[in-house]
Amino acid sequence: MKNILSISFIILFITTFTSNALAFRCGTEIVDRWAPAATALNKCGYPFQKDFGYENIDGRIFYVEKWFYNCGENDFIYSISIHNGIIVKIDNVHRGTGKGQCQ
């Protein structure tokens, strides 16, 4: 019974936090949280979409610019939330499609 509870807790933990990422890869380069936004431009090029709005990040509300990168059908579409020129959050939105721009 103890093993079933432990396994259930691990599965719940993994599924709860899988949408947030600390980094993602563009070719051989890595784009990290807390890096300058220019890092993503240098490593991945221009995003295919940009949005603006308010977002809850670590319990605080920020006005952010969101950049979206499609890393292809074998990877994800990543959303990068940028506040004051710094990447404050990286999410994998859903599966990517077609040829990715993160090569």
C-alpha positions as CSV (number, residue, x, y, z in Angstrom):
1,M,0.0,0.0,0.0
2,K,2.9,2.4,0.8
3,N,4.4,1.8,-2.6
4,I,1.2,2.6,-4.4
5,L,0.9,5.9,-2.4
6,S,4.5,6.7,-3.2
7,I,4.0,6.0,-7.0
8,S,0.8,8.0,-7.0
9,F,2.5,11.0,-5.4
10,I,5.4,10.8,-7.9
11,I,3.0,10.7,-10.9
12,L,0.9,13.6,-9.5
13,F,4.1,15.6,-8.9
14,I,5.4,15.0,-12.5
15,T,2.1,15.7,-14.2
16,T,1.6,18.9,-12.1
17,F,4.9,20.5,-13.1
18,T,5.6,19.3,-16.6
19,S,4.4,22.5,-18.3
20,N,7.1,24.6,-16.8
21,A,10.6,24.3,-18.1
22,L,13.8,25.9,-16.9
23,A,15.4,25.9,-20.3
24,F,15.1,24.7,-23.8
25,R,17.5,23.8,-26.6
26,C,18.1,25.6,-29.9
27,G,20.4,23.4,-31.9
28,T,23.4,23.0,-29.6
29,E,22.6,26.1,-27.6
30,I,20.5,26.3,-24.4
31,V,18.2,29.2,-23.5
32,D,17.8,29.5,-19.7
33,R,15.3,31.2,-17.4
34,W,16.8,34.5,-16.0
35,A,18.9,35.0,-19.1
36,P,18.6,38.3,-21.1
37,A,16.0,38.1,-23.9
38,A,18.7,38.9,-26.4
39,T,20.1,35.4,-25.7
40,A,17.0,33.8,-27.2
41,L,17.3,36.1,-30.3
42,N,20.9,35.2,-30.7
43,K,20.5,31.4,-30.3
44,C,17.0,30.8,-31.8
45,G,16.3,33.8,-34.1
46,Y,13.0,35.7,-34.1
47,P,10.0,34.0,-32.6
48,F,7.1,33.1,-34.9
49,Q,4.6,34.9,-32.6
50,K,4.7,37.6,-29.9
51,D,2.0,38.4,-27.3
52,F,1.7,40.9,-24.5
53,G,-0.2,40.8,-21.2
54,Y,-0.2,40.1,-17.5
55,E,1.0,36.8,-16.1
56,N,1.3,35.3,-12.6
57,I,5.0,34.3,-12.2
58,D,6.1,32.8,-8.9
59,G,3.0,34.3,-7.1
60,R,3.5,37.8,-8.5
61,I,1.7,39.6,-11.4
62,F,4.0,41.0,-14.1
63,Y,3.3,42.6,-17.5
64,V,5.2,40.4,-19.9
65,E,6.1,40.0,-23.5
66,K,5.6,36.4,-24.6
67,W,7.7,34.9,-27.4
68,F,6.8,31.6,-29.0
69,Y,9.3,29.2,-30.7
70,N,8.2,26.2,-32.6
71,C,10.9,23.5,-32.1
72,G,9.3,21.1,-34.5
73,E,7.2,17.9,-34.6
74,N,9.6,16.0,-32.4
75,D,9.7,18.7,-29.8
76,F,7.5,21.4,-28.3
77,I,6.3,24.9,-28.9
78,Y,7.9,26.9,-26.2
79,S,6.6,30.2,-24.7
80,I,9.1,32.6,-23.2
81,S,7.8,35.2,-20.8
82,I,10.0,38.3,-20.7
83,H,9.9,41.1,-18.1
84,N,12.2,44.1,-18.3
85,G,14.4,42.3,-20.9
86,I,14.9,39.1,-18.8
87,I,13.4,35.7,-19.4
88,V,11.3,35.0,-16.3
89,K,9.4,31.9,-17.4
90,I,9.6,29.2,-20.0
91,D,6.7,26.9,-20.7
92,N,6.2,24.1,-23.2
93,V,2.8,25.0,-24.7
94,H,2.1,21.9,-26.8
95,R,3.7,19.6,-29.3
96,G,5.5,21.4,-32.2
97,T,4.6,21.0,-35.8
98,G,6.5,20.7,-39.1
99,K,10.1,21.8,-39.3
100,G,11.3,23.5,-36.2
101,Q,13.0,26.8,-35.8
102,C,15.2,25.6,-32.9
103,Q,17.7,23.7,-35.1
